[in-house]
Amino acid sequence: MNAEELRLGNIVNFLMGSSWLQGQVNNIGKSNCVIGASSIKSLNIQGVRITEEWLRKFGFREMEDTIPEGYPTFWPPDCSRFRIYFSESNQMFNWDVFDLKTLDLMERIATINYVHQLQNLFFMLEGKELVVQEV
């Protein structure tokens, strides 16, 4: 993984010996990152696939919605302008933004594969960190 994609606090998978583990990025260098107390080469770091379970851990609320594909929609904590949902057509989670007055879809702003992408996008849009609320 390219270390430039990461921010402090991102949750990633990393190779420690012969085992893949999960942890939070504590420091970022050009070729290594510190995860927990271990220095891990960037090429031994992978993203954690985003799932509905991860969305719930971050406090996203599942809501009934009128998405044409009929899949569950999740709304971020303390935010009503954005939604995220899994799309069968592109096999990814889509992040949409809405008009606050009409709640009409304005635009799909991203497709998301990994937890760190969700964390980074949320921080960019909301100016606050996503915190795991459920373990």
C-alpha positions in Angstrom: 0.0 0.0 0.0 1.1 3.5 -0.7 1.7 5.2 2.6 0.5 8.5 1.1 -3.1 7.1 1.2 -3.0 6.8 5.0 -3.7 9.2 7.9 -3.0 8.7 11.6 -5.7 6.5 13.1 -6.6 4.6 9.9 -7.5 1.0 10.4 -5.5 -1.4 8.2 -4.4 -5.0 7.8 -0.7 -5.7 8.1 1.6 -8.6 7.8 3.5 -9.6 11.0 5.6 -12.6 10.4 3.3 -15.0 8.5 0.0 -13.7 10.0 -2.2 -10.9 8.8 -3.4 -8.7 11.7 -5.5 -5.6 12.0 -4.4 -2.3 13.7 -4.4 1.4 13.7 -1.7 3.5 12.1 0.2 5.5 14.7 3.0 7.0 12.6 3.6 7.2 8.8 7.0 7.3 7.1 8.0 7.0 3.5 8.6 3.3 3.5 7.4 2.2 6.9 4.4 2.8 9.2 4.0 2.3 12.9 1.0 0.2 13.7 0.6 -0.5 17.4 4.2 -0.7 18.5 5.5 -2.4 15.3 7.2 -0.8 12.4 5.7 -2.3 9.2 6.9 -1.9 5.7 4.3 -0.2 3.5 4.3 -3.1 1.1 3.1 -5.3 4.0 0.0 -3.1 4.6 -3.4 -3.6 3.0 -6.7 -1.9 3.3 -9.6 -3.5 5.4 -12.5 -4.2 3.1 -15.5 -2.0 4.0 -18.6 -4.0 5.1 -22.0 -3.2 6.6 -20.5 -4.4 9.9 -17.8 -1.7 9.8 -20.4 0.9 9.0 -22.3 -0.1 12.1 -19.0 -0.1 14.2 -18.5 3.6 13.1 -22.1 4.5 14.2 -23.7 4.6 10.8 -27.5 4.1 11.0 -29.2 1.8 8.6 -32.3 3.4 7.1 -35.0 2.5 4.8 -34.5 4.3 1.5 -35.6 4.4 -2.0 -32.4 3.3 -3.7 -33.3 1.8 -7.0 -31.3 -1.3 -6.3 -33.1 -1.8 -3.0 -30.0 -2.3 -0.8 -29.7 -1.0 2.8 -28.6 2.6 3.1 -26.5 3.9 5.9 -26.4 7.4 7.2 -23.3 8.7 8.9 -23.4 9.7 12.6 -24.7 13.2 13.2 -24.9 13.9 9.5 -28.0 13.9 7.2 -26.4 15.2 4.0 -24.6 12.0 3.0 -25.4 8.4 2.6 -23.5 5.2 1.8 -24.8 2.0 0.3 -23.6 -1.1 -1.4 -24.3 -1.3 -5.1 -24.5 -4.7 -6.9 -23.8 -2.9 -10.2 -20.3 -1.8 -9.3 -19.7 -4.2 -6.3 -18.6 -1.3 -4.1 -20.1 1.1 -1.5 -21.2 4.4 -3.0 -21.1 7.7 -1.1 -23.7 10.2 -2.2 -24.4 13.8 -1.3 -27.8 15.4 -1.0 -29.4 18.8 -1.2 -30.1 19.7 2.4 -33.4 21.5 1.5 -35.0 18.9 -0.8 -33.0 15.8 0.1 -32.7 15.2 -3.6 -29.5 13.3 -4.8 -27.0 15.9 -6.0 -24.1 13.7 -6.9 -22.2 10.5 -6.2 -18.9 11.7 -4.9 -17.0 8.4 -4.3 -17.0 4.7 -4.4 -15.3 3.1 -1.4 -13.6 -0.2 -1.0 -11.7 0.1 2.2 -12.1 1.3 5.8 -9.3 3.8 5.5 -10.9 5.4 2.5 -14.1 5.8 4.5 -12.2 7.3 7.4 -10.3 9.8 5.1 -13.4 10.8 3.1 -15.5 11.4 6.3 -12.7 13.5 7.8 -12.4 15.6 4.6 -16.2 16.2 4.4 -17.0 16.6 8.1 -13.8 17.7 9.7 -13.9 15.1 12.4 -12.7 11.5 12.9 -14.8 8.4 12.6 -14.5 6.6 15.9 -15.3 3.0 16.4 -18.4 3.0 18.6 -19.0 -0.7 18.8 -16.5 -3.6 19.1 
